[in-house]
Amino acid sequence: MPKLLYITTNLQGSGGVSRLLSVKLNYLIENYGYTIHVITTNNKSNTFFYEFSDAIVFHKIDIKDFGFQHLLKYKQMLQNIVNEVKPDIVINCDNGFKGTLLPFLVKTNASLVYERHGSRQIKTTTFVEFLKKRASNFLIDTSINKYKVFAVPNDDDKNDWKGNNVNLIYNPIWFKPPQEAPNFDNKTVLAVGRHSVEKQFDVLLKIWQKVIMDYPDWTLKIFGDSDKDNTLKRLVKTLKIDNQVELHPPIKNITTEYSNASILLNTSSSEAFGLVIIEAMAYGLPAITFDSTSGPKMLIDNDTNGYLIKSFDIDAYANKIKQLISDKALMETLGKNAKKSVKKFDIDVIMKQWHQLFQSLH
């Protein structure tokens, strides 16, 4: 069995990449017997939010500032670990700027795989971020053929990257979906994600303000890490929707919340896949999202298992929520279709693809 070396940023957080890697790496060890090493950077603590197998060997590169002045130090530390581990396959999961430099930083005979979790079209809010995105995309375009495989999670991203090595591999649902249908009597809608700019929860709160004018007995629950300024908490008070909004920190077992909700809401401006969406759909929840994001567009068949709303029409979004709230039979129909549509993301199916890929590179 080939020895795998994953390179990623910190795994202390509750984000989708951390969740996916914990599930996938544990699966590869438990079901196929892989030897796995992981290099993590930007560590903020020595603990993980999700569970990782004790069989995984972790290597930390702790550099507080990854500016150009520290690039040579990072290169040396990275090379030392690669020389020590002697992997057969190196999987790059670092979607940050330094991650795009990997083929230029490391000398190895191992096969290189890029597991891309970020969209090429990710939205930026500052000119500096825009320049960084342009530079990152240019570096990937320049080095893409140095990878044996460039793996992306959705069809749009497969077309965005130019290379003969671009493979489509979906992200898996990490749990076995329940057999029973949800209880649509629960007057709760759900949103999940960190309070970052691209999640656009500020837009969601403005949408929700419109909804509760007609349905004040419904509650929006948002689960995710708050930003340092508690922007959403302050906006909830400004909009005077305190009684209809609950802000919660991330929880490991988010499935308990899916089972107690009736609708999943997503307002991201950029979403390469949408792990939360397929999780909720596996629980039979209809999802509503904007149509400008590549991941949700792949997951949602409009009017069949959820709704795609023209970006960023908050009135149309609010009206769709109201339509679902007022029509339980419609929620049940969309939810039933949602549950059927995500069967292709079964973890056994997806992980078999990764196993076959690794075997072909060994």
N, C-alpha and C positions, 0 to 999 in steps of 0.2 A: 504494500500500500504506500503511495507517495506521501512524503512528509510535507505538510502545508505550513506556510508562514503568511499570516494575515497582517496587514499594516493598516491601522486605523487611528482616528483621533480618540479622545477619552471615551471610556465606556461607563463612566459614572452616572451619566444622565439617563433620562427616561424616554429619550427620543426613539424614532422608528428604527434607525440604524442599530442602536444598542439592542433593541428588542430582537431584530432580525438576526444579528450575529450571535446572540445568546442561543436562540432557537436552532439556527443552522449549524453552528459549531458543535453544540451538544448532540444534535442528531447525527452528524458525521462520525462522531466518536462512538456513540452508543449503538448505532445501526451498521456502521461500516468499519469501525476500528481504526480510524485515521489517527495519526500523530499530528497534533496541531500546536503551533507556536503563534503568539500574537504580540505584535509591537504596538504599544499605545503611546500617544503623545497628548500634550495638553492636559495631563492628569491634575485633577483638583483634590482628589482624595485617594485612599487605598481601598475603597469599597466600591462595589458595583450595585446599581439599582436592580438589575435582573440577575438571575442565577446563571453562572458559568460552571462547566464541569471542572472538577478538581484535576482532571487529566490534562487540561490546557496549561501550557507553560507561557507565562506572561513576561514580557520585557518592556520596561518603561524607559522612554526618552523624555526626561523632564527639562525642557527649555522653556522658560517663561515667555520669552519673546522670540517669535519665529521670523524676525525681520531678516533682511539680506545679510546683515552683519553676523548672524548666527548660522547661516546656511552651511558654511564649511564644517562647523562643529556638528550640526545635524547629520551631514553627509558622512562624517567619520564615524559617529555613533551608530548610524544605520548600517554602514558597511561592516563594522565590527560584529554586530549581531547576526547579520547575514552570513558572515564567515564562520561564526560559531555554530549556528543552527544547521547550515548546509542543507537548505530546503530543496525539494524537487520542484515545488510550485510556489510562487509568491503571488498573493492576491492583494491588490491595492484597493482598499476601501476608503482611502482618504480623499474625499472630494474637495478638499481645500486647495489653496494655491500651491502649497508645497507638495501636495499629493500629485499634482500634474507634472512635477519635476522628477518623479521617481526613476524613469528610464535613463535620465541623465545623471542621476546621483549614485546608482548602485551598479556594481559590476558583479554579475552572477551568471552561472550556466543554467540556472533554474528557469522554467517557463514562467513568463509574466502574464498575469490576468488582471484586468481592471474591472472591478465590480462597482459600477457607477450607480450612485443613488440620487444624484442631483440632476436636474434638467439643464440642458444647454441654454434654454430660454429663461432661466431664473430671473425674476424681477429684481432690480436694484433700486435703492432709494437715494444714493449719493453718487456724485461723479467719481469718487475714488473707488467705490464698489463697482461701478460700471467699467472703469478701466481694468480693475482686477479681473472681472468676468471676461472681458475681451482678451486679456493676456492669458488667462487660464485656458480658454477655448482654443486660442492659437497654439499654445503649448501641447494640448491634447491632439490637435490636428497634425502637428509636426511629429508627434511621437506615437500616434495610435498604432502604427504598423510594427512597433517594437513589442507590442503585446501579442501573445498567441491568440487571446480572446479578449474582446471588449464587451462585457456583458451589461445590458440595459434592461430595465423592467417593463417598458411599454413600447408600443408600435411607433409612436411619434418620435421618441428618442432614437429608435433604431434608424429612422430615416434622417435624423439630424446629424448623425456622425458618419463621416465618410471613411469607410474602411471595409475591406473584405472579411475582416475578422469580427464584425459586430454581430453578437448573438443576443436574441431575445430570451430572457429567462425571467419569468414572473416571480414576484415575492410570494412566499407561502402564507397561508393561514396557519398560525402556530397551535391552534387547538382543534379538537374535533367538534364540529357544530352540533348544537343540541337538536334533538328530534322535534321537540314541541315548538309551537308557534309562540311569538311574544304576546303579552297581554296588552292590547292596544287601549285598555282603559286607563293605563298610566298616563297622566297628564304631564309628561316630562319629555323634553327634547334634549339631545346630547351633542356636545362638541368636544373634541379632544385635541390637544396640541399645546406646545409651549407658547407663551405670550410674545411672539416675535412678529416683526412687521409683515412677513409674507403670509402669516396665518390670517391676518386681517380680522381679528376678533372685534376690533373697534367698529368695523362695518357690520358685523353680526349683531352687536348690541343695538345699533341703530335700526337694523331690520327687526329685531325682537321687540323694540319699543313700539313699532307699528303693529306687530302681531297682538301684543297684550292689550291694545286698545279695545279689541274685540274679545280676547280670551285671557282675561286677567288671572284666571285660576290655573294657567299653565306655567311651567317653570323651565327655564333654560339652565342646564348644568354644564359648566366648562371645566374640564380637568386638564391641568398642565402647569408647568413651572411659570411663575410670575416673573415679569421683568423687574429690574431693581427699583424702578420708580413706581411700581404698582399702578401702572397706567390704566389698566382695565378697571381696577377697583375704584379709582377716582372717576372714571367715565360712567360707571354704573350709578354712582351717586349723582353725577351731573345730569344724567338722563332721567333720574328719579324712578329707576326700575329695580330698586333694592329687593322688593318683595317677590320679584319674578325671576331673579338671576342668582345662581349660586356659583361661586368661584372656588374650586377645589384644587389642592396640589395633585400631582400625578399619583396614581396607584398602580401596583403591579397587576392586580386582578381586575382589570377594567371590564372583563366580561360580565361581572355582576351588575355593572351599570347598563350594559347593553340589554340585559334581560329585564331591566326595570324601566326602560325608555320606550318611546313609540316612534321617534324619528331621529335620524343622524343628520346634522348640519355641518357643512364645510364651506368656508369662504376664502380659502387660500388663493393667492395670486399666482403661486407656483407650486406644483405638486407633481413630482416625477412618477409617483405611483398612487399612493393613497391607502396605506396599510389599515388605517382606522376605518376607512370606508368598507373594505372587504370584510373586516372583522364584524362591523355592525350588520352588514348584509348577510353574513353567515348566521347571524342571530335573527334574521328575518325583518330587519328594519329597512324601510325605504330611506334613501339618502337624497339630499338636495345639495347641489354645488354649482359653482360658476363654470361656464363652458370654455373658459380660456386656458384651463390647466390640462396638460396632456394626460396625466394619470387618470383623473376622474372621467375624462372623455372616453377613455378606454373601458372603464368599469361600468359606466351608467348608460343604459339604453333608455333614452328620454321617453317618458310617459309609460314605460314598461316596468322598470325596477327602481325608478327614482326620477329625479328631474335635473336637467341641465339648464341653468338660467343664464341669459345673456349678460356678459360682464359689463358693468357692475350695476345692474338694474335692481336696486334694493326694493323698489315697489313690487316688481314682478316676483322677486324672491319671497317677500313677505306674503304676497297673495297665494303663492303655492303652499306655504306653510299653513295658512288659514284654510285652504281648500282641503288639505289632508286632515287637519284637526276636525273639520266639520263633516268628514266622510270616512267613518271607520271602515266601511267595506272597501273603499279605495286603498286605505292604508294596508289592509289585509292582503289585497290583490298584489299591490306593488311589493310588499314584504315577502310574499310567497315567491314571486318571480326573482326577487333579489337573492333569496336563499338558493334557488336553483342555479342562478347565473355565476355563483362563485365556487362551484364544485371543482372547476379546473385549477383552482389555487390550492388544492389539497396538498398538505406538506409532503406526503409520501411521493406524490407525482413530481413535485418541484425538486425535492432532494435527490431523487433518482437521476434527474437531468444533471445536477451538479456532480454527482458521483460518476456518471458516464463521461462527463467533460474532463474531470480530473484523471480518470483512467486513460482517456485518449491522449493526454499530455504527458503521461509518465513513460 
